[in-house]
Amino acid sequence: MSIRLHTPGPWTVDYSDDNLHIYAGDLLIGEVNGSTEHIEVRGLDAEATEANAWLIAAAPDLLAALERTLARVETLNLFTERGEEAKVAEQARAAIGKATGR
C-alpha cells in the first residue's frame, strides 16, 4: 500500500456564495454544491487530489472514532487539567467542533 499525501491543513470552509468552498490556505481544494449535493475535490496534482478524496471519505469514521476515544478517556479521567494531556484533549475537542460546525 502506498502512502497518500493529502493537502496539508489547516483546511477551512468559506460560505461566501451559494457553494461551500474548502481551502488549504489560499488553495481551493474542494467545492460543495448544495443544490445538487455535488462535491468537487482538488489538489496540487492528481495524487494529492486522490488523497484529499480518501481523507474526505474517511472523515465520518475519523470523527466517530475521535468522539468515542475522547469520551472514553474523559470517563476514565485520563487527562489532567494541565500539561500535554490537557492540550491533546483540547485539540480533540477543537477538531470535533470544527467537524461538526460548532
C-alpha positions in Angstrom: 0.0 0.0 0.0 1.4 3.4 -1.0 1.3 6.4 1.2 -1.2 9.0 0.1 -0.2 12.6 0.8 -3.2 14.8 1.1 -3.0 18.6 1.0 -1.7 19.7 4.4 -4.1 21.6 6.7 -5.5 23.5 8.3 -8.5 23.4 6.0 -11.2 26.0 6.2 -14.7 26.4 4.9 -15.9 29.5 3.2 -19.6 30.3 2.8 -19.2 33.3 0.6 -21.7 32.2 -2.1 -24.2 29.5 -2.8 -21.4 26.9 -2.8 -19.2 25.9 0.1 -15.5 26.2 -0.7 -12.8 24.2 1.1 -9.4 25.9 1.3 -6.0 24.9 2.5 -4.5 28.4 3.0 -5.3 30.2 -0.3 -5.6 27.0 -2.3 -9.1 25.9 -3.2 -9.2 22.2 -2.7 -12.9 21.4 -2.7 -16.2 22.8 -3.6 -19.6 21.6 -2.5 -22.7 22.5 -4.5 -25.6 22.1 -2.1 -28.3 22.3 -4.6 -27.0 19.1 -6.4 -25.0 17.7 -3.5 -22.1 17.6 -5.8 -18.5 17.6 -4.3 -15.6 18.6 -6.5 -12.2 17.7 -4.9 -8.9 19.3 -6.0 -5.3 19.1 -5.1 -1.9 20.3 -6.3 -1.7 17.2 -8.5 -3.6 14.0 -9.3 -2.0 12.2 -6.3 -2.9 14.9 -3.8 -6.4 15.2 -5.3 -7.0 11.4 -4.8 -5.5 11.6 -1.3 -7.9 14.5 -0.4 -10.8 12.5 -1.7 -9.8 9.5 0.5 -9.4 11.8 3.5 -12.9 13.3 3.0 -14.4 9.9 2.6 -12.8 8.8 5.9 -13.9 11.9 7.8 -17.1 10.4 9.2 -15.3 7.4 10.5 -12.4 9.5 11.9 -14.9 11.8 13.7 -16.8 8.9 15.2 -13.5 7.3 16.4 -12.3 10.6 17.9 -15.6 11.3 19.7 -15.6 7.8 21.1 -11.9 8.0 22.2 -12.4 11.3 23.8 -15.5 10.2 25.7 -13.7 7.1 26.9 -10.6 8.9 28.2 -12.8 11.5 29.9 -14.8 8.8 31.5 -11.6 7.2 32.8 -10.3 10.6 33.8 -7.0 10.0 31.9 -6.5 13.7 31.2 -5.1 16.1 33.7 -6.2 19.8 33.8 -2.8 21.0 32.7 0.2 19.9 30.6 0.4 17.9 27.4 -2.6 15.7 28.2 -4.9 18.8 28.5 -3.5 20.1 25.2 -4.3 16.8 23.5 -7.9 16.8 24.9 -8.4 20.4 23.8 -7.1 19.6 20.3 -9.5 16.7 20.1 -12.5 18.9 21.2 -11.5 21.6 18.7 -11.3 19.1 15.9 -14.7 17.7 16.8 -16.1 21.2 16.9 -14.7 22.0 13.5 -16.0 18.8 12.0 -19.5 19.5 13.4 -19.6 23.2 12.7 -19.7 24.2 16.4 
